[in-house]
Amino acid sequence: MALVRPHGGGDLKPLRLEGEELALETVRAASLPKLSISSREKGDLVMLGQGGFTPLCGFMTHADWENVCDGMKTSSGLFWPIPITLSTSAEKADSIPTGSEISLTDPDDGSLLATMKVTEKYCIDKEHECATVFGTTDLEHPGVKMVMEQGEINLAGPVKVLSDGGFCEKYGNLFMSPMETRKLFEKMGWSKVAAFQTRNPMHRSHEYLAKVAIEVCDGVLIHSLLGNLKPGDIPADVRTRAISALTDNYFVAKTVVQAGYPLDMRYAGPREALLHALFRQNYGCSHLIVGRDHAGVGNYYGPFDAHHIFDTLPKDALETQPLKIDWTFWCYKCGGMASARTCPHDESQRLLVSGTKLRKWLSEGMDVPSEFSRPEVLEILRAYYAGLAAHEKVEVKLTGHSAR
């Protein structure tokens, strides 16, 4: 059997230039007007460069933005759940004529990331985007805050990507493109591949989800977010070392591939779950593991809203399908990990395992039950928290489903 096709049914469409074409465009980019972009936009741009956002050719037009917000599809009818947009200030936009070309630069070091032909400039109703994409306009929601703080004007147009933004240098072989993961899956003889989305180190519940997927698929891609998170979350380099410690000691060899992708979290809950499935299709994954409160934050989404949203999609929207898994926990009566579908015992016998609880206990120097996390993982995480300076420590609050 073959791997799932890239989204849109065609070939992968990486927008990063190579060879002589890259060299020439880099020289030309240096002479163009420059626009510094945000961290979120940088992640989206690097994703476009890799082909992870196939078949998009750049940042969305107003018609695309409107259709994605209101109907989860672009103006051409392509399924897409979250707008991929670029914004700037009104003052800066005034100096960028429609039809002109600009260079997009890294927000951290000012290096050249891409060139862009600006085909359209437009204003959006930010509250409308927040209400449709995040389901709320509450500024306490980190995704809403991100949108409301972006520039007043969106710029649309195709891009030519010049750089991976330093992700390869920072993360090495962990930073894999869709073309690379597909080649690896084919080499391993995999055709049914489940993606496990994570922004946390893997605890016992995550381990259970991945192993359930291995029972029904050829293997699992543990796909870590490498972009920015909210304060208090654990950095990617620490997470990936902890995940390696888990997979090296507790998984059968050649059933797991660990990789990372360049996006920032949007915390868009159900809609972000759909985006996660969409770009995992480009990476070659036939399934996405969707557990409790996927891509959620606080109390903004129900624990299984991300399950339900997949049921609303037209049949041809995505080839990658959700692997839906119920509440998971350690059951003292069963003597192991279980889910609400497999365990008959009441809550008094259950220890709900969550990444937020784990971060809270570790950040406060508390003991962590052995049923919660593997000792090799805890050793790495304890060392990380012990090394934090006082100003780097963030209070972790138990809210929403993690407080159960």
N, C-alpha and C positions, 0 to 999 in steps of 0.2 A: 504493500500500500504506500501511496505517496503522502507527503506532508500536506497540510491544508494550504490552499493558495493564498497569496498576499491579499490584503483587503482591496476590494474593487475587482478582483478576479484576474488582474493582469500580472505583470512582473513586478518585482521590487523596484522602487524608484528612489534610490539614494541621490541626494542633491549635492553631496560633497564632491568637489572637483579633485582630479588627480593629475599627476605628471606635469607635462608642459602647460596644459590648460590651467592647472592650479597656479603654476609659477607666473604665468602671464596675468591672470586675474588678480593675484595678490599684489603685483606691481600696480595694476590699474586701480585697485581698491585704495591704495595709499594716497592717490590723488583726488579721491571723491570726498564730498562732505561726509562727516562722521556723526553717527548717532549711537550713544551709549544705551544699551538695553538693560532690562531688569534680569534678575536671576531666573525668574520663571520663564521669561522670553528666551534667555540663553538656552535653557534646557529644551524648550520646544524647537529652537533652531538646530541644536545638535541632533535632536531626534529626526528632524527633517533631513539633515545631512546623512544620517545613517540609513535612511529608508524606513525608520520605525513608524513614520506617519504616512507611509505610502497609502494612497496615490496623490497626496497633497503636493503642490509645487511651491508653496509659500504661505504667507499670512493671509487670512480670510478677508473677503470683501464684506461690505455692509449686507448685501443680500445673503451671503453665506452665514454671517453672524446671526442675522435675524432668523433664518431658517433653522440653524442649529439650536438656537435658544428655544424656539417655539415648536419645532418638529423633529429635532435630532437628525437632521439631514442637511446637506449643503444645497445651494440653489440648483445644482445639477441632479439632485436626488440621491447622492451618495450618503449612506448612513454615517453620521458623526455626532457624538453626544455632547461634546464640550467645545466651545469656540477656541480656535488657535489664532490669536490676534497679537498685534504689536501696537503699542501706544506711545505717545509722546505729548509734550506740553503744546498748548495752542501756539505759544510764542515760537517754539522750535518748528512746529508744523508749517508756520507761515514762511519759513525760509526754505522749505522743501517743496518745489513745484510738482504738481502731478505730471508724471511722465519722466521725471528726473531719476537719476540713480544715486544711491547713497551707500556708504559702508556702515555695517553694524559692528559695534565694538564691545568687547568684554567689560562687564560692569566692575570687575575687580582690578584688572591691570591695563585696560585700554587696548588690548591686542585686537587685531582684525579677525572677525569671525565669519563675515559673509558680505556679499554685495546684494543689493535689492533694487529692483526697479519699482518705483512707487506708482501704481496704477490708479490708486484712489485714496482720498482722505475723507474720513467721516466721523461724525459724533455718534455715540451710543447712549442709550438709557442704561446706566450702570445698575440701577436698582432692578430693572427688568431682567438683566443678565443674572443678577444674584438670585432673584426670586425663582427664575426658571431652572438655573443650573444647580444652585445650592439649596433651593427650597426655603430660603430665608434671606432677609436683608439685615439681620442682626450683625452689627460690627464686631461683636465678640467672636463671631465665626471667622477663623483665619483666612478662609477662601474669600469671604465677603470683604474683609479688610483689604486683602490684596487687590481685588477689583476696584474697590472704591478709592484706593490710593493711586491707581495708575493714571497716566496722562489723560487729558480731555479728548484727544484726537487719536483715532486708530489709523494706521497706515496699512494698506493692502498691496500685495504684489508678490511676484516670484522672487526666489532667492537663489544665489549660487553660494554654497557653503564652502568656506576655506579652511576650517579648523574644527577639531573636536572639543575645543574649549579647555584643553588640558586634562580631560577625563582619562585618556589613555595613559598619559604620563603619571597621573596620580594613582590610578587603579590597575594599570597593567592589563594582564590577560583577563581580569574580571570584567573589563569593559568590552563587551562583545556586540557586534552589529548583528542585525537580523540575518544578513548573508552568512556570517560566521556561525551563528547558532544553527541555522538550517544545514550547513555543511557538516557540522559536528553531529547533529541528530541523524543525518543520513549515514555518516560513517559508523555510528553506533547501531544502525539498523532500526532506529525508532521511527514510527509514523504517528502513533498516538502519544502525545506529549502534554502533560498537565503543567501549567504555569502556577507557581506559588508566589504570590505578590507579598512582599514584606518591606516594612520600614522599621522593623524591630528585630532584635536578636530572636532566634527561634527557641521557644520554651516547649514544654511537653505537649501542649495542645497543638502547636504548629507541627511538631514532629508527627503527631497522630494524623493530622490532616494530610501531610505529605505521604505518609505510609499507606493511608487509605487510597490515595490517588495511584500509588505504585501498584496496588493490587489490580487496578483496572486499566492502567496505561503502561506503555513501555518504559516510561521514565518521567522524572519531574525536573523542570527548570525552576530552581530557586532563584527568583529574580528580584534583587535588592534595588531599592531606590537609592540613587547616588547623589541626587540633588538636595536642595534645602528642605529642612523639616521645621517643626515648631520648637521653641525653646524647651529644653528638658529631654528631647528625644536623643537617642544614642547615635553618635556619628557612624558613618558608613564603614570606615576602616575597622572600627571595633566590632560592629555587627558582623562583618564578613569573616573576621577571625573566629568569632563565636560560632557562626554557622559552620565553618570548616571543622571546628572541634567536634560539633555535633555529628555532621555527616561522616567524618572520618571514623568515628567510634561506634555509631549506632545505625548506619545504613549499609545495605549490601552494596558492594562495589559496582560501579557502572550503572546505578539506578538513578543517580542525581547529577545534574550539572548546575554549578553555581555561577551566576553572572549578574551584571548590574546594568542599569539604564539611567539616563541623565536627567530625568525630570525632577522638578520640585513637586511636593505634595500639594494638591489643591484642596483636599479634604471635602470632596464633593459627594461622598457617599455613593448612592446608587448610580448616578451619572458617571462618576469616576470609575466605578466597577465596569461599566460598559466600555469606557476608554481603555481600561486595562485589558479587557478581552480583545478589543480591536487591535491594539498594537501588538499583543501577544500572537495574534494571527499572523502578523508580519514576521514575527520571530520564529514562526513555524509550529506554534502550540495549538493543538486541537481542543484543549480544554483550559479553563481557568478555575482554580479552586476558589470558591466563594464561601467563606465562613460567616461568623457573626460580625455584624457592623463593619463590613468591608469598606475601607477608605473613609470611615466616619470619624466624628469628633464630638465630644460632649453628648448632649441629648438631642441633637438635631435630627437624627434618623432612627427609625426603628431597627431592632437587631437584625431583621431579615428583609429590610427594604431592598437591599441589593440583590436578594434572591428574586423578589417579586418583579423587579423592573425588567428582567430578562424575559418574563412571560408576556410582556406587552409588545415585544418586538415583532416585526414582520419576519417570516421564515427566512427570507433572503438577506436579512440585515448583516448577519455575521455567520461565518463558518465555525469559528471558535465558540464552543458551548460552555455554559457554567457547570461545574461540578459542585452542586449545592450540598453543604454539610451543616447539620444542626448544631445547637449548643454543644460544646465539648468540655470535658472536665475530668478530674481524677475522682473516681468513685471508690471510697474506702471499702464498701461492701463487695464490689466487684473485684477490687484489688488491682485496678489499672485504669487507663484512659478509656473513656466511653463517651457516647453522645446521648442526647435526649431520645433518639430513635432506638438505641440499643440497651439502655440502662433502665431497669424498672424501679430503682430506688429513689427515695425522696431527697430533698435538698440538704437534709441534715447529714447525708452521707457523701455529699459532693463538695469538691474544692474547685471553684471556677478559676481557670488559669487565664490570666490576661497580661498583655505586655505592660499595661499601665500599672497594675499591681506590682509586677516584677521591678519596674523602674522605681516605684515609690519605696519598696522595701530596701532595694539596693542603695538608693540615694540617701536613705536614713540610717544605713548601717544595720538594718534588722536582719534576723535570720530568715532564710528562704527555705520552705519545706522541700525535701528531696522529691516530693511528688510534683513539684512545680517546674523544676529545671534540672538538667543534667549537671553533675559536678564540674565537668570540664568547661562547660559554658559559664557557670557561676564564677569559676576562678578568673576567667578573662574579664568578666563584667565587674567583679569586685575590685580588680586591679585598676580598671578604668575609673571607677568612682572614687577610689582612694587617692588617685592622682589629680583629682579636680581641685583647683584653687577655690577659695571661699566665694569669690565673685562669679565663678563659673557654675555654681550649684543653683539649680532651679527647683522650687517646690513642686512636687508632683501631686496633683489633686485627683482623687477618685471621683469621677462624674459619670453620668450615663450608665451604660451597660457594664463598664469596668468596676462599678461600685458594688455590684452584686456579690 
